Amino acid sequence: MNTAFTSTAAGCAARFSWHPTTASHDVRPMDRRSATALGTAALIVAFPAAALEPFVASYEAWHDGRQAGTATMQVVQRGDPALEQWRVDLGIRGNRGFAGILGLNVEQSTVFDAYHDQYRPISQSTVRKAAFLNRRIIGTYDWRTRTAQWTGDRLSEWRQREIPLHEGDMSGLLINLATVRDAEPGKSLAYRFVDGGRVRDHQYRVAAETEPVVVGDMEYQAMRVERTRTDGDDDETIFWIADGVPTPVRILQREDGEDSIDLRLVEYRGAR
């Protein structure tokens, strides 16, 4: 049976944590010296992939190397828990300088279910707001007919076509969650991105060693997960993932070799 990802690694590498936590903890900014001391005293141990749990995470949003606003990512459970239906949201707000005019105001959402250990999208929406331009795109994933389709403002006919669905297809936000679930040092990950009327094969490489990531007053020992570029694709995405944290501690998007949007985790807490 096909799964939401394929992975290869030489041997079975452990996941590492500088200061393991859980998604249900209320984590506030930690003094960098305390985090370092804790990491020095802790043993390196292996952790299983965490089960999906609700959370709310706050980020600083940087644009072109300058702080330009804030972002919030959350996962909430919808309706009857037995149905395993969830929603993941990402909102980016530009509130410094001309960030709003440049288009750094985006709201994305995906409703999905946890189906056979996969994150299976049901619906997806993207709203972009700028000074003189608002744009909304809505998509539906129909697993009965195994097709997906989008409609919206100024969306080309090509992107409004029906797209055949494959087992394991995910939206961009779900791929964010999947990398947190799947990343292990030294592994390669592959996902099929189906979002906004586009289809792309995303290949990711997880670094063999963890590296320190400093975000504000916090320091994490994190896995670097880098999307490998393909022909005709100048966009790059890099995640830094720390064990016990349900969301990437940093998300960097680059265009044409230059930093574009950089989200840096400030705090997270369980959403129960």
N, C-alpha and C positions, 0 to 999 in steps of 0.2 A: 504493500500500500504506500502511495506517495505521502509524504509528510510536508509540513510547512517549511522545512528547510532540509538541506543536506549538509553534512559536516564531515571533515576529514582531519585527522590529527595523528601524529606519531606518538602512539601510546595514549594513556589517559592522564592528562594534566589536571592538577587540582585547581579549583578556584581559590582566590586568596582574598583576605580582608585585613585592612589596617585596623579597623575598629568595627567588628560586626554588629549590626543592628537589625531590626525587623521593621516591616512596613507599618506595623501597628504602633511603633514608638513615636512619641512626639519629639522630634530631633530639632534642637535649636542650634544656632551657630556655636561650634566648639572651638575653644582656644587652640591655636595651632600647636603650642607646646604640649598641651594635654594630649592631643591626638598623637603626637610623635612619641610621647612617653608610653602611651598605651600600646602603640604599635611595637615599640621596642620590647615590651614585656610579653607580648602575645606570641603564642605559637602559631605557625602557619598550618592551617588545617583545611580539609576539603569540606565543601558545603554542597548539598543537593540544590538543584534549581528550585527557587522559591515558588510556592503556589501563588496564583494571582490573588491579590488583595486590594481593597480600595486604598487610595492615597491621594493627597494633594501636595504638589511640589511647587515651590516658588523659585524663580530664576531671575538673575539680571540678564537683560538682553543687550548685547553689544552689536554694533553695526559699523563696518569698515574700521574696526579697531577702536571705536569710541563707545562708551556707555550711552545707550539710546532709549532705554525703557525697561520694562519688566515683562515677565512671561509667567504663566501658570499652566501646569499640566496636571490633570487629575484623571483617576479611574474610579468610576462609581458602578455599583451593581444595580440593575434595573429589575423591578418586579419580584417575582417568586425566585428565591435563590436556587431552587431545584432546576430552573430553566437555564441557569448559567448564562444569563444575558447581561452584558456590560456595555459601558460607554466610556471612551477615552476622549478627552478634550485637550486642546492646546490653544491658548490665547496669548498673543504677543501684542503689547501696547507700546507704541512709540510715544514718548513724552518728553524728550529732550531735543532741543534744537529743531531741526527740520525733519526729524525721523518720521513723523506722521505723514508729511507731504511725500516723502520718499516711498511710502507704502508699507512701513513697518507697523501695520495694524492688521493682524490676521487672526481669524478664528477658525479652527479646524475641529471636526468632531467625527468619530466613527462609532456606530453601534455595532456590536459584535457578540458572538457567542463562543464559549469554550467547547469545541466539538472535537472529540477524540484527541485531546491534548493539542489541538490547533486553535489559533485565534482566527475565527471565520467571520469576515465582515458581512454585515447586513445592509447598512446604509452609511453614506459618507457625505459630509458637506464642508465647503470652504467658503468663507466670507472674507473678502479683502476690502478694507476701507482706506480711502485717501481723501485729500482735500476736496477734489472735484470728481472723484470716481469711486463708486461702490460696485462690487462685483460678487455675485453669489452663484455657486455651482453645487448641484445636488446630484448624488449618484445612488443607485440601488443595485445590490448584488442579489440576484435571484438564483438560489442554489437548486431550486426545482427545475428550472429551465437551463441552469448553468450558464447564465449570461449576466453581464453587468452593463449599465448604461447611465450616462450623465446628461443633464440638461443644465442650462444656466446662461448668464449674461455674457454676450460676446464670445460664446463657445463655438468653435468651428464645427462644420458638419462632420468632419473626420472624427473629432473627439466626442461627438454625439452618437456614434455608431454603436451597435451592440458588440460587446466584447465577449468571446467565449471564456468561461471560467475554468481554471484548472484547480485540482485539489491543492490546498496550501496557499492560494493567492491571498494577498493582504494589501491593505492601504498603507500609506506611509507611516501613519501613527502606529499601526499595529506592528510594523517592522521595528519601530523604536522599542516596543515592549518585547518583541521576540528576541532582539539582540541581548536584552537584559536577561531573559530566560535562558538563552542558549550559549552565551559566550563562555568559553574556557580557554586558558592560555594555549596558544599554538593552533587553535582550530581555524578552519575555513567554513564560512556560512554562506548559503545561497538562498535567496528569496525571490519570488516573482511579485513585483510591484504592479498593482492594478489600481489606479487612482486618477480621478479627474479626466477620464477618457484616454489615459496613457497606459502603456504596458512596457515594463522594462525588467530585465533580469539584473538583480542586484547581487553582487558578490562582495563578501566582507572577509577581511583577514584579521584575526585576533593576534596581537603580539604575544610572543612566547614568554615575555617577562612583564610583570606589572611595573608601573612607574608612578612617582608621586605627582599628584594633581592638587594644586593649591587654589582654592576658591574662597575669596574673602579671608575669614579667620579660620577656615577649615582646611585640613589636609587629608587627602585620601590616597591610599595605595590602590590604583585603579588599572583595569585592563583597557588598553587602547584597541578599539575596534574600528578599522578603516575600510571604507568602501573603495574597492579597486576600480579605477577608471576603465571605461571601454571606449572603443572607437566612436567618435562623434558625440561623446558625452564629456563636457568640460566641467561638470559639477562633481564636487567631492563632499562626502559626509564622514565625519569622524566622531565616534562616541567614546567617552571614558566611563567605564562601568566598575562600580565597587560592590563587593559582596554585601548583601544585607540591605542595600539601598534599592528600592523598587523602580527607580528611574535613573537614566544616565546622570552622572554628576556634572557632565559638560557635553554639549552638542555643538559641533562646529561645522558650518556649511561654507564651502569655498566655491567660488566661480572664477574660471580662467586663472587659477592659481592664487587668487586673492581672497582673504577672509571676507565673508559676506555677513552671515548672521551667526552669532556666537552666544549660546545660552549657558549660563553658569549657575549651578544650583546654590541657592541661599539657605533653604530649609525644606523639610518635608514632614508630613505627619499622616497618620492613618485617617481615613475619611469616614470611619464608622461613627 
